[in-house]
Amino acid sequence: MTLLSIHNLSLPIEDPVLKFLLVLIIILAAPLLLNKIKVPHLLGLIIAGAVIGPNGFNVLARDSSIVVTGTTGLLYIMFLAGLEIDMGDFKKNKWKSLTFGLYTFIVPFVLGYLGGIYILDFSVLTSILFASLFSSHTLIAYPLVSKLGIAKNTAVNITVGGTMITDVLALLVLAIIVGMSQGEVGTEFWVKLSVSFTVFALIVLLIFPIIGRWFFKKVDDKISQYIFVLVMIYLAALLAEFAGVEAIIGAFFAGLALNRLIPHTSSLMNRVEFVGNAIFIPFFLISVGMLIDFKVFFKSWETLEVAAIMLVASIGGKYLSAVATQKTFRLSKEEGRLIFGLSSASAAATLASVMVGYNIILSETETGEPIRLLNEHVLNGSILLILVSCTISSFISMSNAQKIAEQDNEETISGNSHEQENILLALNYEATVERMVNLGILIKAHSNTENLFALNVINEDKNESSVKNAEKLLHHATDAAAAADVKITPLKRYDNDVINGVNNVIKEQNITDLIIGLEDEKGFSPSFAFNLYNGYLQSEDVNVLVYHTAQPLSTIKKYAVMIPENAHQEAGFFHALLRVWNIARNSGATITFYASENILEILQRIIKKANIEAEFIIMNTWKDGEKTATELKADEALIVFMAKRGMKSYIPQMRLIPELLNKYLNDKNYLLIFPFSEFDTSSSEKRAVGNHDDFMEIGNVIKRIFR
């Protein structure tokens, strides 16, 4: 293409380079400009789409390239909603989600139906489809809420779960009405729809996790893993369409299916969110804006009448549903408003239903004009509904999400649940580096983005190969952490004795947790056991974790956690327990605790405040726990709370643990935790509680236990 041809531009722009550049400039400029005036950038992208779109200045056409990328953004929003659900909280709140889903489906539906029948004089079929437009909603503000760190808030969890329910119901209404309008409804229709949807759900929710777990075990390449995620999103969307429901339901189900395989703190999760929020989701918002045509509202009063009824039915219905949910479950006002903000946006399913209804021609007038299931006034009114509802959703969600985030921060500070958390990875073998980094990221506090250290001890003779090996290991560690948006400080230490070098760094950096990785082949060797008990464990104020890995952390379904009697009386027990809690919360794996009855009672008190998916089994003797450990299934792992000789929870059988691990668990993941035995009494409460914004309540529970 010549320079002259680029200068002689015509609208809409067709040059692909210039088109993409213009869209990128909008994506870049919208947040920078609008954040300064407290306007959600989501709204800015929609308005920008309207200005440059075919109904605005016609700078860009809403062609296939915009539609494809925008569709990916829509699927991405629904996928992230399913992916970021805390499954423990979701199961805990499933009845709340169901209740909200029914509220937010029925109330707007009734308002829309009454408006269609009694005010607009629509037929029964048209009124039902018209009413269903307002029952569904799009989580357009979800990325904004997630960015503020409150994605696990009860109100958010209820809304996301309810979204699945109301969208499925609304889209089922669409499928039924379309069938009835075409004379296809009968026993065969209902059987086909029920069977196809059930088969689709079973394939995605049962088979996708099996495929995903196999893939992540076999493929380490990060790019391939990300492409695999995209394939799963589109495959689930396609299967949903085959089943007779909208693609967005498939994307949401794909998120649920891969939820446990993509830990929230992992590098893959960081990539998924980054690419979606940077490219695909903004493209979707711009493509929605391109549908807006302000001129139609000045051409017909009937369009304005229809639009007014649509706004009242949709916005009013969603508000009443949110208030009903807030009152039913005694949520705070901010949480009730956040539910309204998240659920008030109409875009995806609404637009899909309108377009389907508009394209169905029931008959023709005497002059040959088509009589559509949904007329052009509804189509134009839906555009205004999208603009207004997305505006309200963005402002209400941002305002109340910020208030909730600020309240959480204040409560965390006033609850005094913070401690200085410093985690040290003692690196020695290249094969274990990335695995140790992943474990460190999994167990750390959410707010801890800098206090991670990676150490390699070099013999003081300064052998050149040793120095190069150290630099290689440390570089690998920093790269692996950076992929998850976490900073690791690399440390090289010159010392004739490795253990002495590690212990000195522990003192210098105020280390609270030391992670040591085991070689795959050697496992828990006699030499390592000697170094552990006679070296690393000599630091009495450090939580020591010995880690052996045989498969990626993300593929572990379940952890068996063995806790010896009297472990809760140790100084570092609750600090170590928070590491297990973080593993469960951040990986989505289920935990089975094996412990004495009094310890299980404490755990059950904690889980009421800081929920994880857990089972509790009384372990009468240590021998029972050992038997359980040897019978672990594939994709299960073991965590054992250990103790040094002389501690209250120490039992002689612990000496046999290394032999047991080497004999039965060399092909399994396991983690031995040695809680610290002493700490400065002036900071004991802080040290025991741990440091995690999500665990403010668990801190309060633990403090009451101490008292």
BELWO-V483557 format. One record per residue. N is the residue number from 1. SS is DSSP state (alpha for helix, beta for strand, coil for the rest). PHI is phi as a letter, one per 30 degrees, with the letter a starting at -180 (999 if undefined). Layout:
N|SS|PHI, N|SS|PHI
This chain:
1|coil|999, 2|coil|d, 3|alpha|d, 4|alpha|d, 5|alpha|d, 6|alpha|d, 7|alpha|d, 8|coil|d, 9|coil|d, 10|coil|b, 11|coil|c, 12|coil|d, 13|coil|d, 14|coil|c, 15|coil|d, 16|alpha|d, 17|alpha|d, 18|alpha|d, 19|alpha|d, 20|alpha|d, 21|alpha|d, 22|alpha|d, 23|alpha|d, 24|alpha|d, 25|alpha|d, 26|alpha|d, 27|alpha|d, 28|alpha|d, 29|alpha|d, 30|alpha|e, 31|alpha|d, 32|alpha|d, 33|alpha|d, 34|alpha|d, 35|alpha|d, 36|alpha|d, 37|alpha|c, 38|coil|i, 39|coil|c, 40|coil|e, 41|alpha|d, 42|alpha|e, 43|alpha|d, 44|alpha|d, 45|alpha|d, 46|alpha|d, 47|alpha|d, 48|alpha|d, 49|alpha|d, 50|alpha|d, 51|alpha|d, 52|alpha|c, 53|coil|d, 54|coil|d, 55|coil|c, 56|coil|c, 57|coil|d, 58|coil|h, 59|coil|d, 60|coil|b, 61|coil|d, 62|coil|d, 63|coil|d, 64|alpha|d, 65|alpha|d, 66|alpha|d, 67|alpha|d, 68|alpha|d, 69|alpha|d, 70|alpha|d, 71|alpha|d, 72|alpha|d, 73|alpha|d, 74|alpha|d, 75|alpha|d, 76|alpha|d, 77|alpha|e, 78|alpha|d, 79|alpha|d, 80|alpha|d, 81|alpha|d, 82|alpha|d, 83|alpha|d, 84|coil|c, 85|coil|d, 86|coil|d, 87|alpha|d, 88|alpha|d, 89|alpha|d, 90|alpha|d, 91|alpha|d, 92|alpha|d, 93|coil|c, 94|alpha|d, 95|alpha|d, 96|alpha|d, 97|alpha|d, 98|alpha|d, 99|alpha|d, 100|alpha|d, 101|alpha|e, 102|alpha|d, 103|alpha|e, 104|alpha|d, 105|alpha|d, 106|alpha|d, 107|alpha|d, 108|alpha|d, 109|alpha|d, 110|alpha|d, 111|alpha|d, 112|alpha|d, 113|alpha|d, 114|alpha|d, 115|alpha|d, 116|alpha|d, 117|alpha|d, 118|alpha|c, 119|alpha|c, 120|coil|c, 121|coil|h, 122|coil|d, 123|coil|d, 124|alpha|d, 125|alpha|d, 126|alpha|d, 127|alpha|d, 128|alpha|d, 129|alpha|d, 130|alpha|e, 131|alpha|d, 132|alpha|d, 133|coil|d, 134|coil|c, 135|coil|d, 136|coil|d, 137|coil|a, 138|coil|c, 139|coil|d, 140|coil|d, 141|coil|c, 142|alpha|d, 143|alpha|e, 144|alpha|d, 145|alpha|d, 146|alpha|d, 147|alpha|d, 148|coil|d, 149|coil|i, 150|coil|c, 151|coil|d, 152|coil|c, 153|coil|d, 154|alpha|e, 155|alpha|d, 156|alpha|d, 157|alpha|d, 158|alpha|d, 159|alpha|d, 160|alpha|d, 161|alpha|d, 162|alpha|d, 163|alpha|d, 164|alpha|e, 165|alpha|d, 166|alpha|d, 167|alpha|d, 168|alpha|d, 169|alpha|d, 170|alpha|d, 171|alpha|d, 172|alpha|d, 173|alpha|e, 174|alpha|e, 175|alpha|d, 176|alpha|d, 177|alpha|d, 178|alpha|d, 179|alpha|d, 180|alpha|d, 181|alpha|d, 182|coil|c, 183|coil|i, 184|coil|c, 185|coil|d, 186|coil|a, 187|alpha|e, 188|alpha|d, 189|alpha|d, 190|alpha|d, 191|alpha|d, 192|alpha|d, 193|alpha|d, 194|alpha|d, 195|alpha|d, 196|alpha|d, 197|alpha|d, 198|alpha|d, 199|alpha|d, 200|alpha|e, 201|alpha|d, 202|alpha|d, 203|alpha|d, 204|alpha|d, 205|alpha|d, 206|alpha|c, 207|alpha|d, 208|alpha|e, 209|alpha|d, 210|alpha|d, 211|alpha|d, 212|alpha|d, 213|alpha|d, 214|alpha|d, 215|alpha|d, 216|alpha|d, 217|alpha|d, 218|alpha|d, 219|coil|c, 220|coil|c, 221|coil|d, 222|alpha|d, 223|alpha|d, 224|alpha|d, 225|alpha|d, 226|alpha|d, 227|alpha|d, 228|alpha|e, 229|alpha|d, 230|alpha|d, 231|alpha|d, 232|alpha|d, 233|alpha|d, 234|alpha|d, 235|alpha|d, 236|alpha|d, 237|alpha|d, 238|alpha|d, 239|alpha|d, 240|alpha|d, 241|alpha|d, 242|alpha|d, 243|coil|d, 244|coil|j, 245|coil|b, 246|coil|d, 247|alpha|d, 248|alpha|d, 249|alpha|d, 250|alpha|d, 251|alpha|d, 252|alpha|d, 253|alpha|d, 254|alpha|d, 255|alpha|d, 256|alpha|d, 257|alpha|d, 258|alpha|c, 259|alpha|e, 260|alpha|d, 261|alpha|c, 262|coil|b, 263|coil|e, 264|coil|d, 265|coil|c, 266|coil|d, 267|alpha|d, 268|alpha|d, 269|alpha|d, 270|alpha|d, 271|alpha|d, 272|alpha|e, 273|alpha|d, 274|alpha|d, 275|alpha|d, 276|alpha|d, 277|alpha|d, 278|alpha|d, 279|alpha|b, 280|alpha|d, 281|alpha|d, 282|alpha|e, 283|alpha|d, 284|alpha|d, 285|alpha|d, 286|alpha|d, 287|alpha|d, 288|alpha|d, 289|alpha|e, 290|coil|d, 291|coil|d, 292|coil|d, 293|coil|b, 294|alpha|d, 295|alpha|d, 296|alpha|d, 297|alpha|d, 298|alpha|c, 299|coil|c, 300|coil|b, 301|alpha|d, 302|alpha|d, 303|alpha|d, 304|alpha|d, 305|alpha|d, 306|alpha|d, 307|alpha|d, 308|alpha|d, 309|alpha|d, 310|alpha|d, 311|alpha|d, 312|alpha|d, 313|alpha|d, 314|alpha|d, 315|alpha|d, 316|alpha|d, 317|alpha|d, 318|alpha|d, 319|alpha|d, 320|alpha|d, 321|alpha|d, 322|alpha|d, 323|alpha|d, 324|alpha|d, 325|alpha|d, 326|alpha|d, 327|alpha|d, 328|alpha|d, 329|alpha|c, 330|coil|h, 331|coil|d, 332|coil|d, 333|alpha|d, 334|alpha|d, 335|alpha|d, 336|alpha|d, 337|alpha|d, 338|alpha|d, 339|alpha|d, 340|alpha|d, 341|alpha|e, 342|alpha|d, 343|alpha|c, 344|coil|d, 345|coil|d, 346|coil|c, 347|coil|a, 348|alpha|d, 349|alpha|d, 350|alpha|d, 351|alpha|d, 352|alpha|d, 353|alpha|d, 354|alpha|d, 355|alpha|d, 356|alpha|d, 357|alpha|d, 358|alpha|d, 359|alpha|d, 360|coil|c, 361|beta|c, 362|beta|d, 363|beta|a, 364|beta|b, 365|coil|d, 366|coil|d, 367|coil|d, 368|coil|j, 369|coil|d, 370|beta|d, 371|beta|c, 372|beta|c, 373|coil|d, 374|coil|b, 375|coil|d, 376|alpha|d, 377|alpha|d, 378|alpha|d, 379|alpha|d, 380|alpha|d, 381|alpha|d, 382|alpha|d, 383|alpha|d, 384|alpha|d, 385|alpha|e, 386|alpha|d, 387|alpha|d, 388|alpha|d, 389|alpha|d, 390|alpha|d, 391|alpha|d, 392|alpha|d, 393|alpha|e, 394|alpha|d, 395|alpha|d, 396|alpha|d, 397|alpha|d, 398|alpha|d, 399|alpha|d, 400|alpha|d, 401|alpha|d, 402|alpha|d, 403|alpha|d, 404|alpha|d, 405|alpha|d, 406|alpha|d, 407|alpha|d, 408|alpha|d, 409|alpha|d, 410|alpha|d, 411|alpha|d, 412|alpha|d, 413|alpha|d, 414|alpha|d, 415|coil|d, 416|coil|h, 417|coil|c, 418|coil|c, 419|coil|b, 420|coil|d, 421|coil|c, 422|coil|b, 423|beta|c, 424|beta|c, 425|beta|c, 426|beta|d, 427|coil|c, 428|coil|b, 429|coil|b, 430|alpha|d, 431|alpha|d, 432|alpha|c, 433|alpha|e, 434|alpha|d, 435|alpha|d, 436|alpha|d, 437|alpha|d, 438|alpha|d, 439|alpha|d, 440|alpha|e, 441|alpha|d, 442|alpha|d, 443|alpha|c, 444|coil|d, 445|coil|d, 446|coil|d, 447|coil|d, 448|coil|d, 449|coil|c, 450|coil|b, 451|coil|d, 452|beta|c, 453|beta|b, 454|beta|c, 455|beta|b, 456|beta|b, 457|beta|c, 458|beta|c, 459|coil|d, 460|coil|d, 461|coil|d, 462|coil|h, 463|coil|e, 464|alpha|d, 465|alpha|d, 466|alpha|d, 467|alpha|d, 468|alpha|d, 469|alpha|d, 470|alpha|d, 471|alpha|d, 472|alpha|d, 473|alpha|d, 474|alpha|d, 475|alpha|d, 476|alpha|d, 477|alpha|d, 478|alpha|d, 479|alpha|d, 480|alpha|d, 481|alpha|d, 482|alpha|d, 483|coil|d, 484|coil|c, 485|coil|i, 486|coil|b, 487|coil|c, 488|beta|c, 489|beta|c, 490|beta|d, 491|beta|b, 492|beta|c, 493|beta|b, 494|beta|c, 495|coil|a, 496|coil|d, 497|coil|b, 498|alpha|d, 499|alpha|d, 500|alpha|d, 501|alpha|d, 502|alpha|d, 503|alpha|d, 504|alpha|d, 505|alpha|d, 506|alpha|e, 507|alpha|d, 508|alpha|d, 509|coil|c, 510|coil|h, 511|coil|d, 512|coil|c, 513|beta|b, 514|beta|c, 515|beta|c, 516|beta|b, 517|beta|c, 518|coil|c, 519|coil|d, 520|coil|e, 521|coil|d, 522|coil|d, 523|coil|i, 524|coil|d, 525|coil|d, 526|alpha|e, 527|alpha|d, 528|alpha|d, 529|alpha|e, 530|alpha|d, 531|alpha|d, 532|alpha|d, 533|alpha|d, 534|alpha|c, 535|coil|b, 536|alpha|d, 537|alpha|d, 538|alpha|d, 539|coil|d, 540|coil|d, 541|coil|c, 542|coil|b, 543|beta|d, 544|beta|c, 545|beta|c, 546|beta|c, 547|beta|b, 548|beta|b, 549|coil|b, 550|coil|c, 551|coil|a, 552|coil|e, 553|alpha|e, 554|alpha|d, 555|alpha|c, 556|coil|d, 557|coil|d, 558|beta|b, 559|beta|c, 560|beta|c, 561|beta|c, 562|beta|c, 563|coil|b, 564|coil|d, 565|coil|d, 566|coil|i, 567|alpha|d, 568|alpha|d, 569|alpha|d, 570|coil|d, 571|coil|e, 572|coil|c, 573|alpha|d, 574|alpha|d, 575|alpha|d, 576|alpha|d, 577|alpha|d, 578|alpha|d, 579|alpha|d, 580|alpha|d, 581|alpha|d, 582|alpha|d, 583|alpha|e, 584|alpha|d, 585|alpha|d, 586|alpha|d, 587|alpha|c, 588|coil|i, 589|coil|d, 590|beta|d, 591|beta|b, 592|beta|c, 593|beta|c, 594|beta|c, 595|beta|a, 596|coil|d, 597|alpha|d, 598|alpha|d, 599|alpha|d, 600|alpha|d, 601|alpha|d, 602|alpha|d, 603|alpha|d, 604|alpha|d, 605|alpha|d, 606|alpha|d, 607|alpha|d, 608|coil|d, 609|coil|c, 610|coil|b, 611|coil|d, 612|coil|b, 613|coil|d, 614|beta|b, 615|beta|b, 616|beta|b, 617|beta|b, 618|beta|d, 619|coil|c, 620|coil|d, 621|coil|b, 622|alpha|d, 623|alpha|d, 624|alpha|d, 625|alpha|d, 626|alpha|d, 627|alpha|d, 628|alpha|d, 629|alpha|d, 630|alpha|d, 631|coil|c, 632|coil|d, 633|coil|c, 634|coil|d, 635|coil|i, 636|beta|c, 637|beta|b, 638|beta|b, 639|beta|b, 640|beta|b, 641|beta|d, 642|beta|c, 643|coil|a, 644|coil|d, 645|coil|e, 646|coil|j, 647|coil|d, 648|coil|d, 649|coil|c, 650|coil|d, 651|coil|b, 652|alpha|e, 653|alpha|d, 654|alpha|d, 655|alpha|d, 656|alpha|d, 657|alpha|e, 658|alpha|e, 659|alpha|d, 660|alpha|d, 661|alpha|d, 662|alpha|d, 663|alpha|d, 664|alpha|c, 665|coil|b, 666|coil|d, 667|coil|c, 668|coil|b, 669|beta|d, 670|beta|b, 671|beta|b, 672|beta|c, 673|beta|c, 674|beta|c, 675|coil|d, 676|coil|d, 677|coil|c, 678|coil|b, 679|coil|a, 680|coil|d, 681|alpha|d, 682|alpha|d, 683|alpha|b, 684|alpha|d, 685|alpha|d, 686|alpha|d, 687|alpha|d, 688|alpha|d, 689|alpha|d, 690|coil|j, 691|coil|b, 692|coil|a, 693|alpha|e, 694|alpha|d, 695|alpha|c, 696|alpha|e, 697|alpha|d, 698|alpha|d, 699|alpha|d, 700|alpha|d, 701|alpha|d, 702|alpha|d, 703|alpha|d, 704|alpha|d, 705|alpha|d, 706|alpha|d, 707|coil|d
